[in-house]
Amino acid sequence: MFAGGRGDGGKGGTFSVEDLYGISKKPKSSSSTWETTAKSGSRRAEQRSESELATQILEAAHRLVEKRRLTLYLRECAISLTDYETERTAMIYRNLGKSGLRVSCLGLVSVSLSPQMAENLMTIAYEAGVNLFDTAEVYASGRAEITLGNIVKKKRWRRSSYVVTTKIYWGGQAETERGLSRKHIIEGLRGSLSRLQLDYVDIVFANRNDVNSPMEEIVRAMTFVINQGMAMYWGTSRWSAMEIMEAYSVARQFNLIPPVCEQAEYHYFQRDKVEVQLPELYHKIGVGAMTWSPLACGLITGKYSEGVPDISRANMKGYQWLKERVNSEEGRKQLAKIKELHLMADRLGCTAAQLAIAWCLRSEGVSSVLMGVSNTDQLVENLGALRMTPQTVAEIDSLLGNKPHSKKESRA
């Protein structure tokens, strides 16, 4: 993988241009017997060939530098290249709902991080097999999209090798800069594409339903942006099952494009929608699920077990609701169960975060779990989420005591 690594010659080994850059140096054609015009044409051809060769060398050198940078990231995280390669090739891919789009079972959310940290995280995630990167026009007032766009442009990853999703609803302060009117869906997505420096996003999500916009207008606008090549698919986020079904019915009635996915909150203490409502939609109309907040805003990590730390999300502006939740009677009950889950994780040889993510992934219809991380340690930990056995699932359900029942189970 790297020069001088794993049987590639070692330190001080010798490499040819072909070995180092993975390219072939084309031999130059002899033109000594050609006429003047033929010589001129040959020189131009050779110049083009040399120019292409120089471009290939620069691109290969760039890839080599990026791989070396990845080595440094892993070294800081105390991860060996062998272990990393094993994890990278172990990534699981699933269809997004019943569409043909294949997404990694773990996705990375791009929020308000420094450009350098965001680049570090995306580099590790992409090299580990993650191909799903999620953002929104509202994250950091659009700066998250700018950062993501700058990174993918700098990395020069093949556009066909990754999936970018963004969400539309809150775009600005003006009345026409938010909601799901045809105007804002189209203009908002154009703004996102400009910030992302992309020709299209793979999925555009309606980031909550808009009671002020008729469902037909929303579905027609989403169909329009797909037909215009601005997006490949569209989905919903934080919509009820009834609203998703209405969108599907409108699409079928008017020969429009229905949503393929719902983004929903899902963790130990938020289960009904993903485990009861969405599986029904998956079987009936093919809508899949991307889930977010697998660690319940950090609650499941145990950071709030001894109260709310001064440096934590619960003490940030706009997160008063989280602080109240932690300090509530229900919150204390949840923290007690989290302590038991930590003991279970220790017994299984994993972390509480890995156990929680694996638990989310075992659910039917969940195409991908979106990870919101703030540093490389958290990312590498989350990427190591284990596969869950039925026995472990049953043990967790027994401990939580909140397993929802489907309509069939209720009737029985």
C-alpha positions as CSV (number, residue, x, y, z in Angstrom):
1,M,0.0,0.0,0.0
2,F,2.8,2.4,0.8
3,A,6.3,2.8,-0.5
4,G,8.6,0.7,1.6
5,G,5.7,-1.0,3.5
6,R,4.6,-4.7,3.7
7,G,7.0,-6.3,1.3
8,D,7.4,-3.4,-1.1
9,G,11.1,-3.2,-0.7
10,G,11.4,-1.8,2.8
11,K,13.4,1.2,3.8
12,G,16.0,2.0,1.2
13,G,14.4,-0.3,-1.4
14,T,14.6,0.6,-5.1
15,F,11.5,1.4,-7.2
16,S,11.1,2.0,-10.9
17,V,8.7,4.7,-12.2
18,E,6.3,1.9,-13.1
19,D,6.5,0.4,-9.6
20,L,6.1,3.7,-7.7
21,Y,3.3,5.3,-9.8
22,G,1.6,2.3,-11.4
23,I,2.0,3.6,-14.9
24,S,3.8,2.6,-18.0
25,K,6.3,4.9,-19.7
26,K,5.6,4.8,-23.4
27,P,8.6,4.5,-25.7
28,K,9.2,7.4,-28.1
29,S,8.8,6.6,-31.8
30,S,11.8,7.1,-34.1
31,S,11.2,9.7,-36.7
32,S,14.6,10.0,-38.3
33,T,13.3,8.9,-41.7
34,W,10.1,10.9,-41.8
35,E,9.5,13.9,-43.9
36,T,9.4,17.4,-42.3
37,T,5.6,17.4,-41.9
38,A,5.6,13.9,-40.4
39,K,8.4,14.9,-38.0
40,S,6.4,17.9,-36.9
41,G,3.3,15.7,-36.3
42,S,5.4,13.2,-34.4
43,R,6.9,15.9,-32.1
44,R,3.4,17.1,-31.3
45,A,2.3,13.6,-30.5
46,E,5.3,13.0,-28.3
47,Q,4.7,16.3,-26.5
48,R,1.1,15.2,-25.8
49,S,2.3,11.9,-24.6
50,E,4.9,13.5,-22.3
51,S,2.2,15.9,-21.0
52,E,-0.1,13.0,-20.3
53,L,2.7,11.1,-18.6
54,A,3.5,14.2,-16.4
55,T,-0.2,14.4,-15.4
56,Q,-0.2,10.7,-14.5
57,I,2.9,11.1,-12.4
58,L,1.5,14.2,-10.6
59,E,-1.8,12.4,-9.8
60,A,0.0,9.2,-8.6
61,A,2.3,11.3,-6.4
62,H,-0.7,13.0,-5.0
63,R,-2.3,9.7,-4.1
64,L,1.0,8.5,-2.5
65,V,1.1,11.7,-0.3
66,E,-2.5,11.1,0.8
67,K,-1.8,7.5,1.7
68,R,1.2,8.6,3.7
69,R,-0.9,11.2,5.5
70,L,-3.4,8.4,6.3
71,T,-0.6,6.4,7.8
72,L,0.2,9.3,10.2
73,Y,-3.5,9.6,11.2
74,L,-3.6,5.9,12.0
75,R,-0.4,6.1,13.9
76,E,-1.8,8.9,16.1
77,C,-4.8,6.6,16.8
78,A,-2.5,3.7,17.7
79,I,-4.0,1.6,14.8
80,S,-1.7,-0.7,12.8
81,L,-2.0,-0.8,9.0
82,T,-2.8,-4.5,9.1
83,D,-5.7,-4.0,11.5
84,Y,-6.8,-1.0,9.5
85,E,-6.8,-2.9,6.2
86,T,-8.8,-5.7,7.8
87,E,-11.4,-3.2,9.0
88,R,-11.4,-1.4,5.6
89,T,-12.2,-4.5,3.7
90,A,-14.8,-5.5,6.2
91,M,-17.2,-2.7,5.4
92,I,-20.8,-3.9,4.7
93,Y,-22.9,-2.3,1.9
94,R,-26.6,-2.3,1.7
95,N,-29.3,-1.2,-0.8
96,L,-30.9,2.1,0.1
97,G,-34.4,0.9,0.7
98,K,-35.5,-1.1,-2.4
99,S,-33.5,1.2,-4.7
100,G,-30.4,0.0,-6.5
101,L,-28.1,2.5,-4.7
102,R,-25.5,0.7,-2.5
103,V,-24.4,2.6,0.5
104,S,-22.0,1.7,3.3
105,C,-23.8,0.6,6.5
106,L,-22.0,3.4,8.3
107,G,-22.2,7.0,7.0
108,L,-20.4,10.2,8.2
109,V,-22.3,13.4,9.0
110,S,-20.5,16.6,8.0
111,V,-21.4,19.3,10.6
112,S,-19.5,22.3,12.1
113,L,-15.9,21.1,12.5
114,S,-12.6,22.7,11.5
115,P,-11.6,22.1,7.9
116,Q,-8.5,20.1,8.9
117,M,-10.4,17.9,11.4
118,A,-13.2,17.4,8.8
119,E,-10.6,16.4,6.2
120,N,-8.9,13.9,8.6
121,L,-12.3,12.3,9.4
122,M,-13.4,12.0,5.8
123,T,-10.0,10.6,4.8
124,I,-10.1,7.9,7.4
125,A,-13.8,7.1,6.7
126,Y,-13.4,6.9,2.9
127,E,-10.3,4.7,3.2
128,A,-12.2,2.5,5.6
129,G,-14.9,1.9,3.0
130,V,-17.4,4.5,4.0
131,N,-19.0,5.9,0.9
132,L,-21.9,8.0,2.4
133,F,-21.4,11.6,3.4
134,D,-24.3,13.5,4.8
135,T,-24.8,17.3,5.3
136,A,-27.5,20.0,5.2
137,E,-27.9,23.5,4.1
138,V,-28.6,24.5,7.7
139,Y,-25.4,23.0,9.2
140,A,-23.2,25.8,10.3
141,S,-25.2,28.1,8.1
142,G,-23.9,26.4,4.9
143,R,-20.3,26.2,6.0
144,A,-20.5,22.5,6.5
145,E,-21.4,22.1,2.8
146,I,-18.5,24.3,1.8
147,T,-16.0,22.3,3.9
148,L,-17.3,19.0,2.5
149,G,-17.1,20.3,-1.1
150,N,-13.5,21.6,-0.6
151,I,-12.4,18.2,0.8
152,V,-13.8,16.1,-2.0
153,K,-12.4,18.5,-4.6
154,K,-9.0,18.4,-2.9
155,K,-9.0,14.6,-2.6
156,R,-10.0,14.2,-6.2
157,W,-11.9,11.0,-5.4
158,R,-13.9,9.6,-8.3
159,R,-17.4,11.2,-8.1
160,S,-18.8,7.8,-8.9
161,S,-17.2,6.2,-5.8
162,Y,-19.1,8.1,-3.0
163,V,-22.6,9.3,-2.1
164,V,-23.3,12.9,-1.0
165,T,-26.6,13.7,0.6
166,T,-27.9,17.1,1.7
167,K,-31.1,18.3,3.4
168,I,-33.4,21.2,2.4
169,Y,-35.7,23.3,4.6
170,W,-33.9,25.9,6.7
171,G,-31.9,28.0,4.1
172,G,-31.9,31.6,5.4
173,Q,-33.8,34.3,7.3
174,A,-36.2,35.4,4.5
175,E,-39.6,33.8,4.4
176,T,-38.9,32.4,1.0
177,E,-35.6,30.9,2.1
178,R,-37.1,28.2,4.2
179,G,-39.7,25.5,3.9
180,L,-40.5,23.1,1.0
181,S,-42.1,25.4,-1.5
182,R,-41.1,24.7,-5.1
183,K,-39.1,27.9,-5.1
184,H,-37.0,27.0,-2.0
185,I,-36.5,23.3,-3.0
186,I,-35.0,24.4,-6.4
187,E,-33.2,27.5,-5.2
188,G,-32.0,25.8,-2.0
189,L,-30.6,22.8,-3.8
190,R,-28.8,25.1,-6.3
191,G,-27.2,26.9,-3.4
192,S,-26.1,23.6,-1.9
193,L,-24.6,22.4,-5.1
194,S,-22.7,25.7,-5.4
195,R,-21.3,25.4,-1.9
196,L,-20.5,21.7,-2.5
197,Q,-18.9,22.5,-5.9
198,L,-20.8,19.5,-7.3
199,D,-23.0,19.0,-10.3
200,Y,-25.4,16.9,-8.4
201,V,-26.1,15.3,-5.0
202,D,-27.0,11.7,-4.8
203,I,-30.0,12.2,-2.4
204,V,-31.8,15.4,-1.5
205,F,-33.8,15.2,1.7
206,A,-36.8,17.2,2.8
207,N,-35.6,18.1,6.3
208,R,-39.1,17.8,8.0
209,N,-42.5,18.2,6.4
210,D,-43.9,21.7,5.6
211,V,-47.5,22.1,6.5
212,N,-47.6,25.3,4.4
213,S,-46.7,23.5,1.2
214,P,-49.1,21.1,-0.6
215,M,-47.7,17.6,-0.9
216,E,-48.2,17.6,-4.6
217,E,-46.0,20.7,-4.9
218,I,-43.2,19.1,-2.8
219,V,-43.3,15.9,-4.9
220,R,-43.4,17.7,-8.2
221,A,-40.4,19.9,-7.1
222,M,-38.4,16.9,-6.0
223,T,-39.2,15.2,-9.3
224,F,-38.1,18.3,-11.2
225,V,-34.7,18.5,-9.5
226,I,-34.1,14.8,-10.3
227,N,-35.2,15.2,-13.9
228,Q,-32.9,18.2,-14.2
229,G,-29.9,16.1,-13.0
230,M,-29.5,18.0,-9.7
231,A,-30.1,14.9,-7.7
232,M,-30.4,11.1,-8.2
233,Y,-33.0,10.4,-5.5
234,W,-35.0,12.2,-2.9
235,G,-35.9,11.3,0.6
236,T,-37.5,12.6,3.8
237,S,-36.2,13.4,7.2
238,R,-38.3,13.4,10.4
239,W,-41.5,12.7,8.5
240,S,-44.3,10.6,9.9
241,A,-45.2,7.3,8.3
242,M,-48.5,8.9,7.2
243,E,-46.7,11.8,5.5
244,I,-44.4,9.5,3.7
245,M,-47.3,7.4,2.5
246,E,-49.1,10.5,1.3
247,A,-46.0,11.5,-0.7
248,Y,-45.8,8.1,-2.3
249,S,-49.5,8.1,-3.2
250,V,-49.2,11.6,-4.8
251,A,-46.2,10.3,-6.8
252,R,-48.1,7.3,-8.1
253,Q,-51.2,9.3,-8.9
254,F,-49.4,11.9,-11.0
255,N,-46.6,9.6,-12.4
256,L,-43.9,11.4,-10.3
257,I,-40.9,10.1,-8.4
258,P,-41.6,8.9,-4.8
259,P,-39.1,9.1,-1.9
260,V,-36.7,6.2,-1.4
261,C,-35.6,6.8,2.2
262,E,-36.4,8.4,5.6
263,Q,-33.8,9.8,8.0
264,A,-35.0,9.0,11.5
265,E,-33.6,9.2,15.0
266,Y,-32.8,5.7,16.4
267,H,-31.2,4.5,19.5
268,Y,-31.9,2.4,22.6
269,F,-34.5,4.8,23.9
270,Q,-36.1,5.8,20.5
271,R,-37.4,2.7,18.8
272,D,-41.1,2.7,17.7
273,K,-40.7,4.5,14.4
274,V,-37.7,2.5,13.0
275,E,-38.8,-0.9,14.4
276,V,-42.6,-0.7,13.7
277,Q,-43.6,2.0,11.3
278,L,-40.7,2.1,8.8
279,P,-40.5,-1.7,8.2
280,E,-44.1,-1.6,7.1
281,L,-43.3,1.2,4.6
282,Y,-40.2,-0.8,3.5
283,H,-42.3,-3.8,2.6
284,K,-45.2,-1.9,1.1
285,I,-43.5,0.9,-0.9
286,G,-39.7,0.2,-0.6
287,V,-38.7,3.2,1.6
288,G,-35.5,2.5,3.5
289,A,-34.1,4.1,6.6
290,M,-31.0,6.1,7.4
291,T,-30.8,6.5,11.1
292,W,-29.0,9.2,13.1
293,S,-28.0,9.8,16.8
294,P,-27.1,6.2,17.6
295,L,-25.5,7.4,20.8
296,A,-28.5,9.6,21.8
297,C,-26.5,12.8,21.7
298,G,-23.7,11.3,23.8
299,L,-26.0,9.9,26.5
300,I,-25.1,6.3,25.7
301,T,-21.3,6.9,26.0
302,G,-21.7,7.5,29.7
303,K,-20.4,11.0,29.7
304,Y,-23.5,12.2,31.7
305,S,-23.5,9.4,34.3
306,E,-22.1,11.7,37.0
307,G,-24.0,14.8,35.9
308,V,-23.6,17.3,33.0
309,P,-19.9,18.1,32.4
310,D,-19.0,21.8,31.8
311,I,-17.6,20.9,28.4
312,S,-20.4,18.9,26.8
313,R,-23.2,19.3,24.3
314,A,-25.8,19.6,27.0
315,N,-24.1,22.9,28.2
316,M,-24.0,24.4,24.7
317,K,-26.4,27.1,23.4
318,G,-29.5,25.6,22.0
319,Y,-29.2,22.2,23.9
320,Q,-31.1,23.1,27.0
321,W,-33.5,20.4,26.2
322,L,-30.7,17.8,26.4
323,K,-29.7,19.1,29.9
324,E,-33.3,18.9,31.0
325,R,-33.6,15.4,29.6
326,V,-30.4,14.2,31.4
327,N,-31.6,15.6,34.7
328,S,-35.2,14.3,34.4
329,E,-36.5,11.2,36.2
330,E,-36.7,9.4,32.9
331,G,-33.2,10.4,32.1
332,R,-31.9,9.0,35.4
333,K,-33.6,5.7,34.7
334,Q,-31.9,5.6,31.2
335,L,-28.5,6.4,32.7
336,A,-28.9,3.4,35.1
337,K,-29.6,1.1,32.1
338,I,-26.6,2.6,30.3
339,K,-24.4,1.6,33.1
340,E,-25.5,-2.0,32.7
341,L,-25.0,-1.8,29.0
342,H,-21.4,-0.7,29.6
343,L,-20.8,-3.8,31.7
344,M,-22.2,-5.9,28.8
345,A,-19.9,-4.2,26.4
346,D,-16.9,-4.9,28.6
347,R,-17.9,-8.5,28.7
348,L,-18.2,-8.7,24.9
349,G,-14.9,-7.0,24.4
350,C,-16.1,-3.8,22.8
351,T,-17.0,-0.3,23.7
352,A,-20.5,1.0,24.6
353,A,-20.5,3.1,21.4
354,Q,-19.6,0.0,19.2
355,L,-22.4,-2.0,20.9
356,A,-24.9,0.8,20.4
357,I,-24.1,1.2,16.7
358,A,-24.1,-2.6,16.1
359,W,-27.5,-2.7,17.8
360,C,-28.9,-0.1,15.4
361,L,-27.5,-1.9,12.3
362,R,-29.3,-5.2,13.2
363,S,-32.7,-3.6,12.6
364,E,-34.6,-4.6,9.5
365,G,-34.8,-1.9,6.8
366,V,-31.9,0.2,8.2
367,S,-29.7,0.9,5.2
368,S,-27.1,3.0,7.1
369,V,-26.3,4.5,10.5
370,L,-25.0,8.1,10.3
371,M,-22.2,8.8,12.6
372,G,-21.6,12.3,14.1
373,V,-18.1,12.4,15.4
374,S,-15.8,15.2,16.4
375,N,-12.4,13.5,16.4
376,T,-10.5,10.7,14.8
377,D,-10.5,8.5,18.0
378,Q,-14.3,8.5,18.0
379,L,-14.4,7.7,14.3
380,V,-12.0,4.8,14.5
381,E,-13.9,3.4,17.5
382,N,-17.3,3.6,15.7
383,L,-15.9,2.0,12.6
384,G,-15.1,-1.0,14.7
385,A,-18.7,-1.8,15.5
386,L,-19.2,-5.5,15.9
387,R,-21.8,-7.8,14.3
388,M,-24.5,-8.7,16.8
389,T,-25.8,-12.1,17.6
390,P,-29.5,-12.9,18.3
391,Q,-28.5,-13.8,21.8
392,T,-27.0,-10.4,22.4
393,V,-30.0,-8.6,20.9
394,A,-32.4,-10.6,23.2
395,E,-30.2,-9.7,26.2
396,I,-30.3,-6.0,25.4
397,D,-34.1,-6.1,24.8
398,S,-34.5,-7.7,28.2
399,L,-32.4,-5.1,29.9
400,L,-34.1,-2.1,28.2
401,G,-37.6,-3.5,28.6
402,N,-39.0,-1.2,25.9
403,K,-39.2,-3.4,22.8
404,P,-42.1,-2.1,20.6
405,H,-44.7,-4.5,19.3
406,S,-45.8,-4.6,15.6
407,K,-49.5,-4.5,14.7
408,K,-49.3,-8.3,14.0
409,E,-47.9,-9.0,17.5
410,S,-50.5,-6.7,19.0
411,R,-53.4,-8.5,17.3
412,A,-52.0,-11.8,18.4
